[in-house]
Amino acid sequence: MQFHTLKRIHKNKRSVQVGRGGKRGKTSGRGGKGQTARAGHKMYPQIRDMIKRIPKLRGRGKQSFKSFQEKYTPVNLEIIEKAYEQGSAVSPKTLISAGIISLKSGKIPLVKILGRGSVSKKFTVSGCAVSASAKAAIEKAGGQVV
């Protein structure tokens, strides 16, 4: 084997010329204008850092108005009517022990009592947010909201 007898396995392949019109059109795969469109462009560290920060500077997207506050777990009066006895205390702890609500990531959740259903028993509600209609129904039945 001598140098002049060597043959390539693959024929010569031309590298595609970028940035000079031709097949790839207009910007030829170089994006828009500016520093990155030029030959021999180099991104300086301060520009690179700014580009990396853009996602953080943009806000929280679709969730930008979503509150960080924990949401209430709704409980209707009809459920409390079935689960509790006359004169019993209703609180988030007793609701958990009755199996009406469950812990949220190991913590007692915020509870709001809503006015769906009727009440005939007395209840003492504490530690819960209560809607206006639920409060009126509880007080009408002789119970109280603390």
C-alpha positions in Angstrom: 0.0 0.0 0.0 1.4 3.3 -1.0 0.0 6.8 -0.5 -1.1 7.3 -4.1 -3.0 4.0 -4.1 -5.3 5.0 -1.1 -9.0 5.5 -1.8 -11.7 7.1 0.3 -14.5 4.9 1.5 -16.9 7.9 1.2 -16.6 10.4 -1.5 -15.8 14.1 -0.8 -18.7 15.9 0.8 -18.9 19.7 0.5 -19.7 21.5 3.7 -22.8 23.6 3.3 -22.2 27.3 3.0 -24.2 29.2 5.6 -25.0 32.9 5.6 -24.5 33.6 1.9 -28.0 33.1 0.4 -28.2 29.9 -1.5 -30.5 27.0 -0.5 -31.3 28.2 3.0 -32.7 31.6 2.0 -32.7 35.1 3.6 -30.9 34.7 6.9 -29.7 31.2 6.1 -30.2 29.6 9.5 -28.6 32.5 11.4 -31.9 33.8 13.0 -32.5 37.5 13.0 -30.2 40.6 13.0 -27.6 41.7 15.3 -24.5 40.2 16.9 -25.5 36.6 16.5 -26.2 37.0 12.7 -22.6 38.2 12.0 -19.6 36.1 11.0 -17.3 35.3 13.9 -19.9 36.4 16.5 -19.0 35.8 20.1 -21.4 36.1 23.0 -19.9 38.0 25.8 -20.5 36.7 29.4 -22.7 39.7 30.4 -25.0 39.2 27.4 -25.2 35.4 28.0 -26.2 36.0 31.7 -28.9 38.4 30.6 -30.3 35.8 28.1 -30.3 33.2 30.9 -32.3 35.5 33.1 -35.0 36.3 30.6 -37.3 33.3 31.7 -37.1 34.6 35.3 -37.9 38.1 34.3 -41.0 37.1 32.4 -43.3 36.5 35.4 -45.1 33.3 36.2 -46.9 32.9 32.8 -50.5 31.5 33.0 -50.3 31.4 36.8 -49.2 35.1 37.3 -52.4 36.0 39.1 -52.8 32.8 41.1 -52.7 33.4 44.8 -50.1 31.7 47.0 -52.8 31.5 49.7 -54.0 28.0 50.6 -57.5 27.3 49.2 -60.4 26.4 51.5 -61.8 22.9 51.5 -65.6 23.2 51.1 -68.0 21.3 53.3 -71.8 21.6 52.9 -74.3 21.7 55.8 -76.1 18.5 54.6 -72.9 16.5 55.2 -72.5 18.0 58.7 -76.1 17.3 59.5 -75.6 13.6 58.7 -72.3 13.1 60.4 -72.8 15.0 63.7 -75.0 14.6 66.8 -77.1 17.3 68.4 -75.0 19.9 70.3 -71.6 18.7 69.0 -68.7 20.9 68.1 -67.6 21.2 64.5 -64.0 22.1 63.8 -61.4 21.1 61.2 -60.0 18.4 63.7 -63.4 16.9 64.2 -64.2 16.9 60.5 -60.9 14.9 59.9 -61.8 12.4 62.7 -65.3 12.0 61.2 -63.7 11.3 57.8 -65.4 14.2 56.0 -62.1 15.9 55.0 -58.5 14.6 54.9 -55.1 16.1 55.7 -53.4 18.1 53.0 -49.7 17.1 52.8 -49.8 16.2 56.5 -51.5 19.5 57.7 -55.0 20.4 58.7 -56.5 22.2 55.8 -58.6 25.4 55.9 -62.3 24.6 55.9 -65.3 26.7 54.7 -68.8 25.6 55.6 -71.3 26.3 52.8 -75.0 26.6 53.1 -76.2 23.7 50.9 -78.8 21.6 52.7 -80.9 22.2 55.8 -80.0 22.0 59.5 -82.2 20.8 62.3 -79.6 20.1 65.0 -77.6 22.5 67.1 -73.9 22.8 66.3 -71.0 24.9 67.6 -68.8 25.8 64.7 -65.3 27.0 65.4 -62.0 27.3 63.4 -63.9 27.3 60.1 -64.8 30.0 57.6 -68.6 30.0 57.2 -70.7 31.5 54.4 -73.5 33.9 55.2 -76.2 31.5 54.2 -74.7 28.7 56.3 -74.3 31.0 59.3 -77.9 32.0 59.1 -79.1 28.4 58.9 -76.9 27.3 61.9 -78.1 30.2 64.0 -81.7 29.6 63.0 -81.4 25.9 64.2 -80.1 27.2 67.6 -76.4 26.7 67.0 -73.6 29.2 67.1 -70.6 30.2 65.0 -67.5 31.1 67.0 
